């Protein structure tokens, strides 16, 4: 329900009253309330789940950042199941463009 990106200003297309209405419809918050009210799930359970989720997120971000940078031309690798002339041409254009820079390794 927040901004789409850090440079986004949601007040340009959404009033705060609309956000408040949708907060009440948040399925995660609704499930938490149901589990707490109807099934007696304690707050400590949700705190543990949140802590574990934060750990998983931190680990995942660290492992993603440790991955090597892919070749720019690899973005064309899995667009279509079979070779496609448009993708082949665009890959060749990108490779030629990148190779035009001094010391380039395309």
C-alpha positions in Angstrom: 0.0 0.0 0.0 3.0 2.2 0.1 4.9 3.8 -2.8 5.9 1.7 -5.7 9.5 2.9 -5.5 11.6 5.2 -3.3 11.2 7.9 -5.9 7.4 7.5 -6.2 5.0 10.0 -4.7 1.7 8.1 -4.2 -0.1 11.3 -3.1 -0.2 12.2 -6.8 -2.6 9.4 -7.6 -4.1 8.3 -4.3 -5.7 10.2 -1.4 -4.8 9.1 2.2 -8.4 8.1 2.9 -8.2 5.5 0.2 -5.0 4.1 1.7 -6.8 3.8 5.1 -9.7 1.9 3.5 -7.3 -0.6 1.9 -5.4 -1.0 5.1 -8.5 -2.5 6.6 -8.6 -5.0 3.7 -5.0 -6.1 4.1 -5.2 -9.9 4.0 -2.2 -10.4 6.3 -3.5 -8.1 9.0 -6.9 -9.7 8.7 -5.5 -13.2 9.1 -3.3 -12.1 12.1 -6.4 -10.6 13.7 -8.4 -13.8 13.1 -5.7 -16.0 14.5 -5.4 -13.9 17.6 -9.1 -13.4 18.3 -10.6 -16.7 17.2 -7.7 -19.1 17.9 -5.9 -17.4 20.7 -2.6 -17.2 18.9 -0.3 -15.0 21.1 1.5 -11.9 19.9 4.8 -13.6 20.6 4.1 -16.0 17.8 3.7 -13.1 15.3 6.9 -11.5 16.7 8.8 -14.7 16.1 7.4 -15.0 12.5 8.3 -11.4 11.8 11.9 -11.9 13.2 12.4 -15.0 11.1 11.1 -13.2 8.0 13.5 -10.4 8.6 16.4 -12.9 8.9 15.4 -14.7 5.7 15.1 -11.3 3.9 18.5 -10.2 5.1 20.1 -13.5 4.1 18.4 -13.4 0.7 19.5 -9.9 0.0 23.1 -10.6 1.0 23.2 -13.7 -1.3 21.7 -11.8 -4.2 24.2 -8.9 -3.8 27.0 -11.5 -3.8 26.0 -12.9 -7.2 28.2 -12.0 -10.1 26.9 -9.3 -12.5 25.3 -11.0 -15.5 26.4 -10.2 -19.0 24.1 -7.4 -20.4 23.4 -9.5 -23.4 22.1 -12.3 -21.3 18.8 -10.4 -20.9 17.9 -11.9 -24.3 18.6 -15.5 -23.4 15.2 -16.6 -22.1 12.7 -14.2 -23.8 11.4 -16.9 -26.1 11.6 -20.7 -26.0 13.0 -20.8 -29.5 15.5 -18.5 -31.3 13.7 -15.3 -32.4 15.1 -13.0 -35.2 14.1 -9.8 -33.3 15.9 -10.9 -30.2 18.9 -12.0 -32.2 19.1 -8.6 -33.9 18.7 -6.7 -30.7 21.4 -8.8 -29.0 23.8 -8.2 -31.8 23.0 -4.4 -31.7 23.6 -4.3 -27.9 26.8 -6.3 -28.2 28.1 -4.0 -30.9 27.2 -1.0 -28.9 28.9 -2.3 -25.7 32.0 -3.3 -27.8 32.3 0.3 -29.0 33.5 1.5 -25.6 37.2 1.6 -25.0 38.4 -1.5 -23.1 34.9 -3.1 -23.4 34.3 -6.7 -22.6 30.9 -7.5 -24.1 
